[in-house]
Amino acid sequence: MAKKWNFLSNYGLVLTHLFGNPRATLREIARGTDLTERAVYQIVRELELNGFIEKKRVGRRNVYTVNESALFSFMVYQDLNVAQMTTALRRIMEERRAATP
């Protein structure tokens, strides 16, 4: 069986999911990204520690705010920030959905 491959890292998948679904639970994120809940927990924790997201407790749920001005640290991205990347990805996905009958 061929190994499943994805352009984005697991961190990118979780970050993109949170950008569009700030009230998502860890379970919902796991289902939406095809990752385990344990992996999602660790990724969300690291994204928060590194300033990519903020977590706020609202009632019994967490609400995540993506730090849109956070810059990616790899030179290949230059000055690309989180908002630019996720906005571009979302636009591509919406155009693809619209083109599918």
C-alpha positions in Angstrom: 0.0 0.0 0.0 1.4 3.4 -0.9 2.2 5.8 2.0 -0.3 8.6 2.4 1.4 12.0 1.6 0.3 15.5 2.2 1.8 18.9 1.1 1.2 20.5 4.5 2.7 19.2 7.7 0.4 18.1 10.5 1.0 21.5 12.1 -0.2 23.2 8.9 -3.2 21.0 8.7 -4.2 21.8 12.3 -3.5 25.5 11.9 -5.6 25.7 8.7 -8.4 23.8 10.4 -8.4 26.2 13.4 -8.4 29.2 11.1 -11.7 28.1 9.6 -13.2 26.5 12.8 -12.0 28.4 15.9 -14.5 26.6 18.1 -13.6 23.1 17.0 -12.9 20.5 19.7 -9.8 18.4 19.6 -11.9 15.5 18.4 -13.3 17.6 15.5 -9.9 18.7 14.5 -8.6 15.1 14.6 -11.5 14.0 12.3 -11.0 17.0 10.0 -7.3 16.4 9.6 -7.1 12.6 9.8 -4.8 12.7 12.8 -5.2 11.2 16.3 -6.6 13.3 19.1 -3.3 12.8 21.0 -1.4 14.2 18.1 -3.8 17.1 17.7 -3.5 17.9 21.5 0.3 18.0 21.2 0.2 20.2 18.0 -2.3 22.6 19.5 -0.2 22.9 22.6 3.0 23.6 20.6 1.2 26.1 18.3 0.0 27.9 21.4 3.5 27.9 23.0 5.1 29.3 19.8 2.6 32.1 19.4 0.7 30.9 16.4 -2.6 30.5 18.3 -4.2 31.7 21.5 -6.6 29.6 23.4 -9.5 31.0 25.5 -12.0 29.1 27.6 -15.6 30.0 26.8 -18.0 28.0 28.9 -17.1 24.4 28.5 -15.2 24.8 25.2 -12.0 26.3 24.0 -12.0 29.0 21.4 -8.9 29.4 19.3 -7.6 32.6 17.8 -5.0 32.3 15.1 -2.3 34.9 15.3 -2.6 36.0 11.7 0.6 38.1 11.8 2.8 35.3 12.9 5.5 34.7 10.4 6.7 31.3 9.2 10.3 30.7 10.3 11.7 29.1 7.1 13.6 31.3 4.7 11.7 29.9 1.7 8.5 31.6 3.0 10.3 35.0 3.4 7.7 37.3 4.9 4.7 35.1 4.4 2.4 35.2 7.4 -0.3 32.8 8.7 -3.2 34.8 7.4 -1.8 34.9 3.8 -1.2 31.2 3.7 -4.5 30.1 5.2 -6.5 32.6 3.1 -4.8 31.3 -0.1 -5.5 27.7 0.8 -9.1 28.4 1.7 -9.7 30.3 -1.6 -8.2 27.3 -3.5 -10.5 24.9 -1.6 -13.6 27.0 -2.2 -12.9 27.4 -5.9 -12.4 23.6 -6.1 -15.7 22.9 -4.3 -17.5 25.4 -6.6 -16.2 23.7 -9.7 -17.2 20.2 -8.5 -20.8 19.4 -9.6 
